[in-house]
Amino acid sequence: MSLNVLLVCGSGASSGFMAANMRKAAKKRGLDYKIQARSEAELENYADGINVLMIGPHLAYLEDEAKEIVDTNKVKVILMKSEYYSILNGDMALDHLQENVIDND
């Protein structure tokens, strides 16, 4: 399954590191995932064409607004957990992504 995933955080910096770590983890697992990161201010510009939106845990207050921006019939919105986000653990983030996407298909 091919997935186009967008991570958003405040400025795009920490999600950029997380996206890089998730890309490495996905490559090791042989997964065809395109994972990119942007600041939350850029969400509307990048919402088209994504399958999954992952939001930094510190932006929980934006979850409802993000769901209004993306088509939730086509885009799964996931609030990342601080337990892996704070240490930028790409493997744990990928596990969380897969739990939410594959189990809910």
C-alpha positions in Angstrom: 0.0 0.0 0.0 1.3 3.4 -1.0 0.7 6.3 1.4 1.2 10.0 1.2 1.7 11.2 4.8 2.0 14.8 6.0 3.3 15.7 9.5 2.6 19.1 10.9 4.1 20.9 13.9 4.5 24.5 15.0 7.3 25.6 12.7 8.0 22.5 10.7 11.4 21.9 12.3 10.7 19.0 14.7 8.3 17.4 12.3 11.0 17.6 9.7 13.3 15.5 11.8 10.5 13.1 12.7 9.6 12.8 9.0 13.2 11.9 8.1 13.3 9.3 10.9 10.0 7.8 9.7 11.2 7.7 6.1 14.3 5.7 7.3 12.1 3.3 9.2 9.7 2.9 6.3 12.6 2.2 3.9 13.9 -0.5 6.3 10.5 -2.1 6.3 10.1 -1.9 2.5 7.1 0.4 2.7 6.1 2.8 -0.1 5.4 5.8 2.0 6.0 9.4 1.0 6.4 11.3 4.3 6.8 15.1 4.4 6.7 17.7 7.1 5.3 21.3 7.1 4.4 23.9 9.6 0.8 24.0 10.7 0.4 27.3 8.9 1.1 25.5 5.6 -1.5 22.8 6.1 -4.1 24.1 3.7 -1.4 24.4 0.9 -0.4 20.7 1.3 -3.7 19.0 2.3 -4.6 17.9 -1.3 -3.3 14.5 -2.2 -2.4 13.2 1.2 -3.8 10.0 2.8 -2.8 10.7 6.3 -2.2 13.8 8.4 -0.2 13.4 11.6 -0.3 16.3 14.0 2.4 17.0 16.7 1.1 16.3 20.2 1.6 19.9 21.2 -0.9 20.9 18.6 -3.8 18.8 20.0 -5.9 22.0 20.0 -5.7 22.1 16.2 -7.1 18.6 15.6 -10.7 19.7 15.0 -9.6 22.6 12.7 -7.3 20.2 10.8 -10.2 17.8 10.3 -12.2 20.7 8.8 -9.4 21.5 6.4 -8.9 18.0 5.1 -11.6 15.7 3.7 -11.8 13.2 6.6 -13.5 10.7 4.2 -10.2 10.4 2.4 -7.6 11.6 5.0 -7.0 9.9 8.3 -6.0 12.5 11.0 -3.8 11.1 13.7 -2.6 13.0 16.8 1.0 11.9 17.4 1.9 10.7 20.9 4.5 12.7 22.9 6.1 9.4 24.0 7.7 9.0 20.6 7.5 12.5 19.3 9.6 14.0 22.1 12.5 11.6 21.2 11.8 11.7 17.4 11.4 7.9 17.3 10.5 7.2 13.7 9.9 3.4 14.3 7.3 4.1 17.0 5.7 6.8 14.9 5.4 4.4 12.0 3.9 1.7 14.3 1.3 4.3 15.4 0.6 5.3 11.8 0.1 1.7 10.7 -2.1 0.8 13.7 -4.4 3.7 12.7 -4.4 3.2 9.0 -4.3 -0.5 8.5 -6.5 -1.5 11.3 -9.1 1.0 10.3 -9.3 0.4 6.5 
